Each structure stands twice: as structure tokens, then as C-alpha cells.
Amino acid sequence: MPLAALAAALFDLFIGPGLLVILIVLGMFIAFWGIVVPSCFRLYVARHSCTAEELRQTDWLFLGLLVSSAILYFGSTLTDPFVDARYFAGILIPLTGFVALLSFGLAVFVRGAFDSSLLIRKATWIALIAFCMSLLLAVIQHVVTANLLSHSTANMQHGFSTVLAGGIAVFSLGFFRVKMERGIDGFLNRFMPATVIADGKRRDATVAFSDLGGYTALSAKDETQALHVAGHFQKVAADVARRHGGRIVKTIGDAVMWVFPTPAEAFAATLELPGSFQRATQADHLPELPVNSGVHHGSVVEAPGGDVYGAAVNLAARLQGAAKDGTVVASMEAVQEVAGGFKLEPMGKLELKNVPVPVACFRVALA
């Protein structure tokens, strides 16, 4: 629908059916293009790096979002939502909402995709805040659009004035939406329970740490150049992680923390990283620094925000500290999960900081 027609329809709704209908119709478009479609896309992309258990837990959620999107799309083609807004408010929106909530409930309470108690507490706050903010946004939209139209329609053609009003409305909605999201995130963090990490999902995963040897010395010599090197390193690491089914959990200075479903994927990524990073720095005429990596496979706890915790994470970090001269060091737990394809050089049992017992380590290379 052209922007001019959209703005005109919004104005007609304000002076016609009233504020409630415009809130419902606006909510439909915001939910469809801002929530449902992006959520489906992000979930579809994330499924490629999910374990079999995670796919089983989220299959209802993915199917429900897909069906909701289809209902909204094909339902929108049956009639003009701005002409027959009550059809959307009375039939289409409740139907899609029911499908989405049903699939979400099945994923949460039947398949255990999320921590139900934590989800209920957080959803309650989100619902209350979203309701208040939606009313505020609707009032702002109404005031901005109505005032603009009242001053412009007398001096401009109606089509141009509605286009201008629609542009201002979209701008104000986008601006306040960003502010609202940031404010809600900061507000909700104050109410997160202290057990949010302990309540996370426990699973087996391969954790890897990689950092740059000589980065501190380079920073002391030329900080700007060192920052460019770190930027290349983080970008290349993220690309390599995606190619091997993993993800970057976080960056810590010149180090990156990765997580992979299996050690084989972690070995492939950490061994590919130095070459890809070297090509990137050479192309930008930057110093070449060695990449040291540590890999461990074990049980981790994944917090709601995606960060991972546990003894396996600490051990992977210590293994990375034992790696020198651009090598990959792995634990016995990691190498015994790999059938072949890599050359494993025993390093004996190493004493690692804050690890109570010596750890059998191996230097990993391509076979």
C-alpha cells in the first residue's frame, strides 16, 4: 500500500472508528513486520546451528510462527485492513494470536524450550510496560499527524500532505520504538532474579577460546593499529564460526569465546581461523599476529541471554592460555569425541591455573 494511502487511512480511522481500532490495526502491522516475520527468520537461521534436542524443543514454536505469518499474509489479501478494520480486529488478529500463543505454550510447557517460571515473570512485566507504551505511542502518533495535517492541508495538495504526515508518523514511531526497547531492556534487568544463570539450560557443548599473541605489545606501540587488528580478528572469527555451525558468545579484549555443538567443528574452525585472519590483515597491511586457541568439551549452562557458564568454560580458557606460537590445545574430553581427520600430538598432563588436577592435553593440527 502506498505511503500516502496508508497515512490517509490512518487519519480516517482516527476521526472514524476511534483510537481502539487504530491501535489494533497498527499493532497488526507492527506485530507482523516487526515481530513475527523477523522472529521466523532469526529462528530459521538459528536452527542450522541447533542441536537435535534444541530442534525438538523449538519445532512447535517455529511451526506456530510460520502458520501465524501465513494467516496474517493471506488474510490481508482478502480485504483492505483499513476499510474493514473490524474484520481484522474481530477475526484475524485473535486467530493469529491464538495460534502463536498455542505454539509457544506447547514449546515452553511440553517441550521445555524455555524456563517457564522465568518466562512468566518476565512476560508479565513486558506486557504491562508494552501496554502503557503502546498507548503513549498512539497518542504521540495522533498528535503529530493531526497537527501536521491541520497546518498543511489548507496550503498543499491532499496527496502530498498525507505523504508528509505519513513520513513524520513513521519517523516518530521508529524513534520512540528504539527508545522504548532500550528502556524496557534496562528496566527489566533490574527485576531479573539472582538465579537467572543457575536456572539456565544445561547441555553438552564444545567451548573454545582464541586470542592474539603479542597483542598487548602492539597496543603499547600503536593502539590505533592494534584496534584495527582486533576488529579484523573478531569479524573473521564470526565468519568462521558461522561456516562451522558455531557462534561467538562474546569478545574479551583481543580474545573471542566460541561455542560449537561438537569438538570436530570447533577444531575445524580454530584451525581455519589463523589463515583467514592472516589474509585479512595482509590485505589491509597490518601486522600478522599468531592466533592461540584452547578447546574443551563438557557440560555448560546457557543463560537466557545466550552466554554460557560452567567449569567447561573455565577449562577452555586455561587451555587457551597454554597454547603458544599459534597452536590449538585441546583436552582429552574434546579429542576423544573426534573420530579422525586431525593430527593429535600428546602434550602430557599440564598443571593449569585454578584447575585442581592436571589435565591431559593435546596439540591439534590438520591431518
Secondary structure, 3 states (H helix, E strand, C coil): CCHHHHHHHHHHHHHCCCHHHHHHHHHHHHHHHHHHHHHHHHHHHHHHHCCHHHHHHHHHHHHHHHHHHHHHHHHHHHCCCCCCHHHHHHHHHHHHHHHHHHHHHHHHHHCCCCCHHHHHHHHHHHHHHHHHHHHHHHHHHHHHHHHHHHHHCCCCCHHHHHHHHHHHHHHHHHHHHHHHHHHHHHHHHCCCCCCCCCCCEEEEEEEEEEEECCHHHHHHHCHHHHHHHHHHHHHHHHHHHHHCCCEEEEEECCEEEEEECCHHHHHHHHHHHHHHHHHHHHHCCCCCCCEEEEEEEEEEEECCCCCEECHHHHHHHHHHHHCCCCCEEEEHHHHCCCCCCEEEEEEEEECCCCCCCCEEEEEEEEC
